[in-house]
Amino acid sequence: MSMSELRVGAAHLRLVSTDLSATIAVVPLDPSFCISHDDLLGARPVASGLRDGSAQQASRAHQVSDALQAVARFPASAVTSFSEADAALARAF
């Protein structure tokens, strides 16, 4: 099969988007990871380092979540674009 013969169904692409969107929900960041632990550690420098590291980890988790959401939207967005292009071609002929 050549690339020009590749066929992908719209329903399948929408299903991929739905499945990816559902996967994002199972990659949570535990909120307790970002709270202050000064009283538990007893050493401010260590607690400060943990807090800074936690803030960086939270930022990275949000960036990963945003990227996963963009990836999840792409297949359904492609279906919409293909459908609109097909409709435009049908109107042109």
ZILIN-V53999 format. One record per residue. N is the residue number from 1. RES is the residue in one small letter. PHI is phi as a letter, one per 30 degrees, with the letter a starting at -180 (* if undefined). OMEGA is omega in radians with two decimals (none if undefined). D_CENTER is the distance of its C-alpha to the mean C-alpha in Angstrom with 1 decimal. Layout:
# ZILIN-V53999
n: (N/N)
res: (RES/RES)
phi: (PHI/PHI)
omega: (OMEGA/OMEGA)
d_center: (D_CENTER/D_CENTER)
This chain:
# ZILIN-V53999
n: (1/2/3/4/5/6/7/8/9/10/11/12/13/14/15/16/17/18/19/20/21/22/23/24/25/26/27/28/29/30/31/32/33/34/35/36/37/38/39/40/41/42/43/44/45/46/47/48/49/50/51/52/53/54/55/56/57/58/59/60/61/62/63/64/65/66/67/68/69/70/71/72/73/74/75/76/77/78/79/80/81/82/83/84/85/86/87/88/89/90/91/92/93)
res: (m/s/m/s/e/l/r/v/g/a/a/h/l/r/l/v/s/t/d/l/s/a/t/i/a/v/v/p/l/d/p/s/f/c/i/s/h/d/d/l/l/g/a/r/p/v/a/s/g/l/r/d/g/s/a/q/q/a/s/r/a/h/q/v/s/d/a/l/q/a/v/a/r/f/p/a/s/a/v/t/s/f/s/e/a/d/a/a/l/a/r/a/f)
phi: (*/d/d/d/c/d/b/b/d/d/d/d/d/d/d/d/d/d/d/d/d/d/d/e/d/c/c/d/c/d/e/d/d/c/d/d/b/e/d/d/d/i/b/e/d/d/d/d/d/d/d/d/d/d/d/d/d/d/d/d/d/d/d/d/d/d/d/d/d/d/d/d/d/e/e/d/d/d/e/d/d/d/d/d/d/d/d/d/d/d/d/d/c)
omega: (3.08/-3.14/-3.13/-3.14/-3.13/3.12/3.11/-3.12/3.13/-3.13/3.14/3.12/3.10/3.10/3.09/3.11/-3.14/-3.14/3.12/3.12/3.13/-3.14/-3.13/-3.09/-3.12/3.09/-3.07/3.00/-3.13/-3.11/-3.13/3.13/-3.03/3.14/3.14/3.13/-3.11/-3.06/-3.12/-3.05/3.12/3.12/-3.09/-3.12/3.12/3.12/3.12/3.09/3.11/3.13/3.13/3.10/3.11/3.12/3.10/3.13/3.11/3.11/3.11/3.13/3.11/3.11/3.09/3.12/3.12/3.13/3.12/3.10/3.10/3.11/-3.13/-3.13/-2.98/-3.11/3.12/3.09/3.09/3.11/3.14/3.13/3.12/3.14/3.12/3.11/3.09/3.14/3.11/3.09/3.13/3.11/-3.10/-3.12/none)
d_center: (31.8/31.1/27.9/29.7/30.0/26.4/25.5/22.2/22.4/20.5/20.3/18.7/15.9/15.3/15.3/12.7/10.3/11.6/11.3/7.7/7.2/9.8/8.5/5.9/9.3/11.1/9.6/11.6/13.6/17.2/18.8/22.1/20.8/21.1/24.5/27.7/29.6/32.8/35.0/33.9/34.2/37.4/36.7/35.2/34.2/32.3/30.7/29.8/28.3/26.2/25.1/24.2/22.3/20.5/19.6/18.2/16.1/14.8/14.0/12.2/10.2/9.2/8.5/6.2/4.4/4.9/4.3/1.3/2.9/5.4/5.7/6.0/8.4/10.3/12.6/13.8/14.3/16.3/18.4/19.2/20.3/22.3/23.9/24.9/26.3/28.3/29.6/30.7/32.4/34.1/35.4/36.7/38.8)
